Amino acid sequence: MSSHLASLVGLCDGQDTPNLLNIISNSFRIVQRQSTKLKSQTMSSLKFYYDLMSQPSRALFIIFRLSGMQFEDCVVALRNGEHLTDEFKLNINRFQRVPCINDNGYKLAESVAILRYLSAKGEIPEILYPKYFAKQARVDEFLEWQHTTLRLTCAMYFRTIWLDPLLTGRSPKEDKIEKLRMHMERNLDIIEQVWLAKSEFLTGSTLTVADIFAACEIEQTRMADYDVRIKFPKIRAWLKRVRHSCNPHYDAAHAFVYKISGTGPQAKL
Ligand SMILES: N[C@@H](CCC(=O)N[C@@H](CS)C(=O)NCC(=O)O)C(=O)O
């Protein structure tokens, strides 16, 4: 068990916490072993700092792998507080978050900025992030929209129901859960009714980075035992298409999420 997480757990009295933490630690060991294997195959001047527990990290991980990009795998264990050190702040990311990159000395944070930077460098295939301005703007429209809507509400739901109780040993009140669920479902409904109204993917007939960012946010709610498939049949079918289009990288990125939630990609939650 990590010392950072263990010290947080020292503050709480939840009965199930140690077991859950063991599962988490074991899962991370497996994912990290896979990452280390990858590292030896992909030494390059682009360093990619990420944690597969983080939704935007997973999105970039999938996009980089689909793009066939060479990058050096730099796993940052958020659970150990590795991003909270002065060294990380000074040398890796002054905002102390993941994902971030160091491209031959050029440091950059913020997943969408990283995506646009690498696209401008010609690293991201046009099919995933279009170059034609009107098509690109449609994908950008989604990327701008999602921050304060889909991402915010799914992340709050996950955090309140899964992460905070793990760290504090206290469960959220029912009315709070209900309110967060309503906010999240309002945005899931917009995905279903607006973004997926006329097309197979969010911004058209083919997969783009918009779908990958969105899917990674929605997948996170599995860990809070939320089954998006029950109320949202279009999202259910779309998630299958996204996974199919991105695999094997989608499942590699979500191995930890599947493990923690106890749900494989095919499973009903
Ligand atoms: N807007 C940022 C979000 C980055 C972010 O919030 N990362 C989280 C993980 S999903 C993080 O590093 N959290 C660490 C912390 O807050 O201490 C992006 O899209 O890259």
The ligand as an SDF file (V2000), in Angstrom:
LIG
                    3D

 20 19  0  0  0  0  0  0  0  0999 V2000
   -7.7360   20.3750  -17.3980 N   0  0  0  0  0  0  0  0  0  0  0  0
   -6.6800   19.4290  -17.1110 C   0  0  0  0  0  0  0  0  0  0  0  0
   -7.0950   18.5740  -15.9420 C   0  0  0  0  0  0  0  0  0  0  0  0
   -5.9180   17.9010  -15.2890 C   0  0  0  0  0  0  0  0  0  0  0  0
   -6.3200   17.2340  -13.9790 C   0  0  0  0  0  0  0  0  0  0  0  0
   -7.2810   17.6600  -13.3130 O   0  0  0  0  0  0  0  0  0  0  0  0
   -5.6380   16.1690  -13.6290 N   0  0  0  0  0  0  0  0  0  0  0  0
   -5.9370   15.4680  -12.3990 C   0  0  0  0  0  0  0  0  0  0  0  0
   -6.1390   13.9940  -12.6830 C   0  0  0  0  0  0  0  0  0  0  0  0
   -7.5640   13.7500  -13.7330 S   0  0  0  0  0  0  0  0  0  0  0  0
   -4.7450   15.5920  -11.4550 C   0  0  0  0  0  0  0  0  0  0  0  0
   -3.6100   15.5540  -11.8610 O   0  0  0  0  0  0  0  0  0  0  0  0
   -5.0380   15.7230  -10.1650 N   0  0  0  0  0  0  0  0  0  0  0  0
   -4.0500   15.7840   -9.1520 C   0  0  0  0  0  0  0  0  0  0  0  0
   -4.4280   16.7070   -8.0480 C   0  0  0  0  0  0  0  0  0  0  0  0
   -5.4010   17.4570   -8.1980 O   0  0  0  0  0  0  0  0  0  0  0  0
   -3.7490   16.6850   -7.0250 O   0  0  0  0  0  0  0  0  0  0  0  0
   -6.4020   18.5830  -18.3660 C   0  0  0  0  0  0  0  0  0  0  0  0
   -7.3300   18.4160  -19.1680 O   0  0  0  0  0  0  0  0  0  0  0  0
   -5.2730   18.1060  -18.5350 O   0  0  0  0  0  0  0  0  0  0  0  0
  1  2  1  0
  2  3  1  0
  2 18  1  0
  3  4  1  0
  4  5  1  0
  5  6  2  0
  5  7  1  0
  7  8  1  0
  8  9  1  0
  8 11  1  0
  9 10  1  0
 11 12  2  0
 11 13  1  0
 13 14  1  0
 14 15  1  0
 15 16  2  0
 15 17  1  0
 18 19  2  0
 18 20  1  0
M  END
$$$$
